[in-house]
Amino acid sequence: MAIRPYWKGYLKLSLVTCPVQMMPATSENEKVRFHTLNRQTQNRVVSHYVDSVTGKEVKEQDEVKGYQRGENEYVILEDEELENVALESTKTIDIEIFAPRDSVEWIWLDTPYYLSPDDPVGLEAFSVIRDAMAAENMVGISRLVISRRERAVMLEPRGKGIVLWTLRYGDEVRDANTYFEQVDDEPADSQMMPLVLQLIKKQTQPWSPKMASDPVQDKLLDIIAAKKKQMKKPVKSKPKGKEKAEPEPSNVINIMDALRKSVDAENRSGRH
């Protein structure tokens, strides 16, 4: 079954325009998902909004957005007012700014999408925009409404297509200096460095998607498969007992000794 595009519209640079479609570059469809059930009936539990004071259920037409300005005091905003502050066009990615690719740090990148031509007629325009950005190692900065939210986006040429990254909002990115100010600026110990470099060299491998596998997902699938086989069999309850507590790791470590032991272990294993 063909995957439906997440978004369709136009890519525009000055007077050059071409129809494009956008697809999510990642997927969580294969993730194990659970429903919340009533243990007694095994029926699904449905959530509803209720009034925090009266406890009564609130009808959908009575739900409204509110900005808190004080205790139990809110500024009410209607849907029409929220829509009026969004972009006038939700169907055009208009590139107005270009920036060097290496000037956009990784922390600003949020969600990736694949952007591709939606019509053979626009292929030439799409290709020339993509290739021109690649030749100058530039990315395009624009804005786009996604799921009723206006987002800054970055367009990065990648192979035959363009990767569109939604960018985090400015107030979402924290200053790294706040968290690293306690880190010593002095260079690393000259005796330890060769040992660490030796470990890095021995443990270096080509990147593989298997390095980012999800072992928890695999274990959950095993548990679910086992439970499917036992669904018609009575489940025996296990006797309650005290779980054996794992010893807490000691924080007192001689780093030099640990590094030497690590290197020796690597050498003995003969791993490359």
C-alpha positions as CSV (number, residue, x, y, z in Angstrom):
1,M,0.0,0.0,0.0
2,A,1.4,3.4,-1.0
3,I,2.3,5.8,1.8
4,R,0.3,9.0,1.7
5,P,2.3,12.2,1.8
6,Y,2.3,14.0,5.1
7,W,2.1,17.4,3.4
8,K,1.7,18.7,-0.1
9,G,2.4,22.2,-1.4
10,Y,5.0,24.4,-3.2
11,L,8.7,25.1,-2.8
12,K,9.4,28.7,-3.8
13,L,12.6,30.6,-4.3
14,S,12.0,34.1,-5.7
15,L,10.2,33.5,-9.0
16,V,11.0,29.8,-9.1
17,T,8.2,27.5,-7.9
18,C,7.7,23.8,-8.0
19,P,5.1,21.4,-6.5
20,V,6.6,19.2,-3.7
21,Q,5.5,16.6,-1.2
22,M,6.8,15.9,2.3
23,M,7.1,12.5,4.0
24,P,8.3,11.8,7.6
25,A,11.9,10.6,7.5
26,T,11.4,8.5,10.6
27,S,8.6,6.2,11.8
28,E,7.4,4.7,15.0
29,N,4.8,2.4,13.5
30,E,6.7,-0.7,14.4
31,K,6.9,0.3,18.1
32,V,5.0,-1.8,20.6
33,R,2.0,0.2,21.7
34,F,-0.4,-0.5,24.6
35,H,-4.0,0.4,25.4
36,T,-5.1,1.1,28.9
37,L,-7.7,-1.4,29.9
38,N,-10.1,-2.0,32.8
39,R,-8.5,-4.9,34.6
40,Q,-12.0,-6.3,35.7
41,T,-13.7,-6.2,32.3
42,Q,-10.7,-5.9,29.9
43,N,-12.5,-3.1,28.1
44,R,-10.5,-0.1,26.9
45,V,-10.5,2.9,29.1
46,V,-11.6,6.2,27.4
47,S,-10.4,9.5,28.7
48,H,-12.6,12.6,29.0
49,Y,-12.0,16.2,30.0
50,V,-13.7,17.1,33.3
51,D,-14.1,20.4,35.1
52,S,-11.5,20.6,37.8
53,V,-14.0,22.2,40.3
54,T,-17.4,20.7,39.4
55,G,-16.0,17.3,38.3
56,K,-18.5,17.3,35.4
57,E,-17.5,16.3,31.9
58,V,-16.8,19.2,29.5
59,K,-18.3,19.0,26.0
60,E,-15.9,19.5,23.1
61,Q,-17.7,22.7,22.0
62,D,-17.1,24.2,25.4
63,E,-13.3,23.5,25.4
64,V,-11.3,26.7,24.9
65,K,-7.7,27.8,25.2
66,G,-6.7,29.9,28.2
67,Y,-3.4,31.7,29.1
68,Q,-2.9,31.9,32.9
69,R,-2.2,35.4,34.1
70,G,-2.8,34.7,37.8
71,E,-4.2,32.2,40.3
72,N,-7.5,30.9,38.8
73,E,-7.4,33.8,36.3
74,Y,-7.0,33.2,32.6
75,V,-7.0,35.2,29.3
76,I,-9.3,33.3,26.9
77,L,-8.3,32.9,23.2
78,E,-10.7,31.7,20.6
79,D,-9.6,29.3,17.8
80,E,-10.2,32.1,15.2
81,E,-7.8,34.4,17.1
82,L,-5.1,31.7,17.2
83,E,-5.5,31.0,13.5
84,N,-5.1,34.6,12.6
85,V,-1.5,34.8,14.0
86,A,-0.4,31.9,11.8
87,L,1.1,32.2,8.3
88,E,-1.3,33.4,5.6
89,S,-0.2,30.5,3.4
90,T,0.1,27.0,4.7
91,K,0.9,25.5,1.3
92,T,4.1,27.3,0.3
93,I,7.7,26.9,1.6
94,D,9.2,30.3,0.6
95,I,13.0,30.3,1.0
96,E,14.0,33.8,1.9
97,I,17.2,33.2,3.9
98,F,20.3,31.0,3.2
99,A,22.9,30.1,5.8
100,P,26.1,28.1,5.8
101,R,25.3,24.5,6.7
102,D,27.9,24.3,9.5
103,S,26.5,27.4,11.2
104,V,23.3,25.6,12.2
105,E,24.2,23.5,15.3
106,W,22.8,20.1,15.8
107,I,20.8,21.1,18.9
108,W,18.4,23.3,16.7
109,L,17.4,20.3,14.5
110,D,14.1,18.7,15.6
111,T,12.2,16.4,13.2
112,P,13.3,15.4,9.7
113,Y,11.1,15.1,6.6
114,Y,11.9,14.0,3.1
115,L,11.0,16.7,0.5
116,S,10.7,15.6,-3.1
117,P,9.0,16.8,-6.4
118,D,5.3,16.1,-6.6
119,D,5.1,16.5,-10.4
120,P,7.5,15.8,-13.2
121,V,6.9,19.3,-14.5
122,G,8.6,20.8,-11.4
123,L,11.5,18.4,-11.4
124,E,13.9,20.9,-13.1
125,A,13.1,23.7,-10.7
126,F,13.5,21.4,-7.7
127,S,16.8,20.0,-9.0
128,V,18.3,23.5,-9.6
129,I,17.4,24.7,-6.1
130,R,18.8,21.5,-4.5
131,D,22.0,21.5,-6.5
132,A,22.7,25.3,-6.0
133,M,22.4,24.9,-2.2
134,A,24.7,21.8,-2.4
135,A,27.3,23.6,-4.5
136,E,27.6,26.4,-1.9
137,N,27.2,24.1,1.1
138,M,24.2,26.2,2.1
139,V,20.8,25.5,3.7
140,G,17.6,27.3,3.2
141,I,15.6,28.8,6.1
142,S,11.9,29.2,5.8
143,R,8.6,28.8,7.8
144,L,5.8,26.3,7.5
145,V,2.6,25.5,9.3
146,I,2.6,21.8,10.5
147,S,-0.2,20.5,12.6
148,R,-1.6,24.0,13.0
149,R,1.7,25.2,14.4
150,E,4.0,27.6,12.6
151,R,7.6,26.2,12.6
152,A,10.9,27.5,11.4
153,V,12.3,24.9,9.0
154,M,15.7,24.2,7.4
155,L,16.1,22.7,3.9
156,E,19.2,20.7,3.4
157,P,20.2,19.1,0.1
158,R,20.7,15.4,0.5
159,G,21.5,13.1,-2.5
160,K,18.6,13.3,-5.0
161,G,16.3,15.1,-2.6
162,I,16.0,17.6,0.2
163,V,15.7,17.0,3.9
164,L,13.4,19.4,5.6
165,W,14.2,19.8,9.3
166,T,11.8,21.5,11.7
167,L,13.8,23.7,14.0
168,R,13.3,24.1,17.7
169,Y,12.0,27.3,19.0
170,G,14.5,29.8,20.5
171,D,13.2,29.4,24.0
172,E,13.6,25.6,23.8
173,V,17.3,25.6,23.4
174,R,19.3,26.0,26.7
175,D,22.8,27.5,26.9
176,A,25.3,24.7,27.2
177,N,27.7,27.0,29.2
178,T,25.3,26.8,32.1
179,Y,25.8,23.1,32.4
180,F,29.5,22.9,31.5
181,E,30.8,25.8,33.6
182,Q,32.1,23.4,36.2
183,V,34.2,21.4,33.7
184,D,37.9,22.1,34.0
185,D,39.5,23.8,31.0
186,E,42.9,22.2,31.6
187,P,44.0,19.7,28.9
188,A,43.6,16.0,29.6
189,D,46.4,14.0,31.4
190,S,49.2,13.3,28.9
191,Q,49.7,9.8,30.3
192,M,46.1,8.8,30.1
193,M,45.5,10.1,26.5
194,P,47.5,7.3,24.7
195,L,45.5,4.6,26.6
196,V,42.2,6.2,25.7
197,L,43.3,6.6,22.1
198,Q,44.2,2.9,22.1
199,L,40.8,1.9,23.3
200,I,39.1,4.1,20.7
201,K,41.2,2.6,17.9
202,K,40.4,-1.0,19.0
203,Q,36.7,-0.4,19.5
204,T,36.1,1.5,16.3
205,Q,33.6,-0.1,13.8
206,P,31.8,1.2,10.8
207,W,28.4,2.6,11.7
208,S,25.5,0.3,11.5
209,P,21.8,0.8,12.2
210,K,22.0,-2.2,14.5
211,M,24.0,0.0,16.9
212,A,20.7,1.9,17.6
213,S,18.5,-1.2,18.0
214,D,16.0,-1.3,20.8
215,P,16.5,-4.4,23.0
216,V,13.5,-3.4,25.2
217,Q,11.3,-3.6,22.1
218,D,12.6,-7.1,21.3
219,K,12.0,-8.3,24.9
220,L,8.5,-6.9,24.9
221,L,7.7,-8.8,21.7
222,D,9.0,-12.0,23.3
223,I,6.8,-11.5,26.3
224,I,3.8,-10.7,24.2
225,A,4.4,-13.8,22.0
226,A,4.7,-16.0,25.1
227,K,1.5,-14.6,26.7
228,K,-0.4,-15.2,23.4
229,K,0.5,-18.9,23.8
230,Q,-0.7,-19.0,27.4
231,M,-3.9,-17.0,27.0
232,K,-6.0,-20.1,27.2
233,K,-4.0,-21.6,30.0
234,P,-4.4,-20.6,33.7
235,V,-1.6,-18.4,34.9
236,K,0.1,-19.5,38.0
237,S,1.0,-16.7,40.4
238,K,4.6,-16.7,41.5
239,P,5.3,-16.7,45.3
240,K,6.2,-13.3,46.5
241,G,9.8,-13.0,47.7
242,K,12.4,-10.5,48.3
243,E,14.3,-9.4,45.3
244,K,18.1,-9.6,45.6
245,A,19.4,-6.1,45.7
246,E,22.2,-5.4,43.3
247,P,25.4,-4.0,45.0
248,E,25.8,-0.3,44.4
249,P,28.9,0.5,42.3
250,S,31.7,2.2,44.1
251,N,32.5,5.8,43.0
252,V,36.1,5.5,44.1
253,I,38.0,4.5,40.9
254,N,41.6,4.9,39.9
255,I,41.1,6.1,36.3
256,M,44.6,5.1,35.3
257,D,44.2,1.5,36.6
258,A,40.8,1.2,34.9
259,L,42.2,2.4,31.6
260,R,45.1,-0.1,31.8
261,K,42.7,-2.9,32.6
262,S,40.4,-1.9,29.8
263,V,43.3,-1.9,27.3
264,D,44.6,-5.3,28.6
265,A,41.1,-6.8,28.3
266,E,40.9,-5.5,24.7
267,N,44.3,-6.9,23.8
268,R,43.4,-10.3,25.3
269,S,40.1,-10.5,23.4
270,G,41.9,-9.8,20.2
271,R,39.0,-7.7,19.0
272,H,39.6,-5.3,16.1
